[in-house]
Amino acid sequence: MKVGKHLLIHGRVQGVYFRESMREHAEQLNVCGWVRNRLDGSVEATIYGDESAVMLLIEWARRGPPHAQVKQIDISNSDEIFTHFEKR
């Protein structure tokens, strides 16, 4: 079953290779969507794919790349459907 999720990732998540690392992990998991930095210092992403793969990517996002310090992730459902993953 395919699912979509919208993520707002808070903490030290900009300037630590978060977006590119997420894009790499998403492609490995065959998860589609996008990720971008926000002006408030958080990272925002919308992801779409097989439920198990989406959950694995969310678990990765809870840690992020080595220098990230994720404090909180706000997760909501998304109805958007994607065919690739894009770093914005």
C-alpha positions as semicolon CSV with decimal commas, in nm:
position;residue;x (nm);y (nm);z (nm)
1;M;0,000;0,000;0,000
2;K;0,132;0,347;-0,092
3;V;0,114;0,634;0,155
4;G;0,208;1,002;0,162
5;K;0,343;1,196;0,459
6;H;0,433;1,560;0,516
7;L;0,723;1,621;0,758
8;L;0,842;1,932;0,941
9;I;1,180;1,851;1,093
10;H;1,304;2,079;1,372
11;G;1,644;2,113;1,537
12;R;1,992;2,158;1,393
13;V;1,896;2,036;1,047
14;Q;2,029;2,300;0,807
15;G;2,393;2,316;0,705
16;V;2,450;1,951;0,800
17;Y;2,386;1,783;0,460
18;F;2,030;1,690;0,565
19;R;1,852;1,747;0,233
20;E;2,106;1,562;0,017
21;S;2,127;1,277;0,267
22;M;1,748;1,249;0,270
23;R;1,739;1,247;-0,110
24;E;1,997;0,967;-0,118
25;H;1,807;0,759;0,140
26;A;1,476;0,819;-0,037
27;E;1,619;0,698;-0,368
28;Q;1,762;0,386;-0,202
29;L;1,416;0,312;-0,060
30;N;1,228;0,402;-0,382
31;V;1,046;0,681;-0,200
32;C;0,941;0,984;-0,406
33;G;0,868;1,344;-0,306
34;W;1,070;1,652;-0,215
35;V;1,272;1,813;0,063
36;R;1,361;2,180;0,125
37;N;1,496;2,420;0,385
38;R;1,254;2,665;0,548
39;L;1,329;3,020;0,655
40;D;1,269;2,930;1,022
41;G;1,565;2,685;1,019
42;S;1,356;2,370;0,988
43;V;1,348;2,124;0,699
44;E;1,021;2,036;0,525
45;A;0,955;1,724;0,318
46;T;0,665;1,547;0,153
47;I;0,729;1,180;0,082
48;Y;0,533;0,912;-0,103
49;G;0,587;0,540;-0,151
50;D;0,530;0,194;-0,009
51;E;0,423;0,227;0,353
52;S;0,718;0,029;0,490
53;A;0,971;0,236;0,291
54;V;0,809;0,565;0,398
55;M;0,825;0,454;0,763
56;L;1,195;0,364;0,721
57;L;1,266;0,709;0,577
58;I;1,080;0,873;0,867
59;E;1,289;0,670;1,113
60;W;1,606;0,787;0,934
61;A;1,479;1,149;0,952
62;R;1,444;1,119;1,331
63;R;1,826;1,091;1,342
64;G;1,933;1,257;1,016
65;P;2,293;1,270;0,895
66;P;2,582;1,256;1,146
67;H;2,597;1,629;1,237
68;A;2,221;1,684;1,261
69;Q;2,043;1,720;1,594
70;V;1,677;1,645;1,530
71;K;1,460;1,767;1,816
72;Q;1,111;1,708;1,678
73;I;0,928;1,593;1,366
74;D;0,570;1,698;1,298
75;I;0,408;1,438;1,072
76;S;0,079;1,464;0,885
77;N;-0,082;1,274;0,598
78;S;-0,041;1,394;0,241
79;D;-0,248;1,316;-0,069
80;E;0,026;1,424;-0,311
81;I;0,165;1,160;-0,549
82;F;0,518;1,185;-0,691
83;T;0,726;0,996;-0,946
84;H;1,076;1,100;-0,829
85;F;1,253;1,266;-0,536
86;E;1,368;1,627;-0,559
87;K;1,587;1,844;-0,339
88;R;1,446;2,198;-0,356
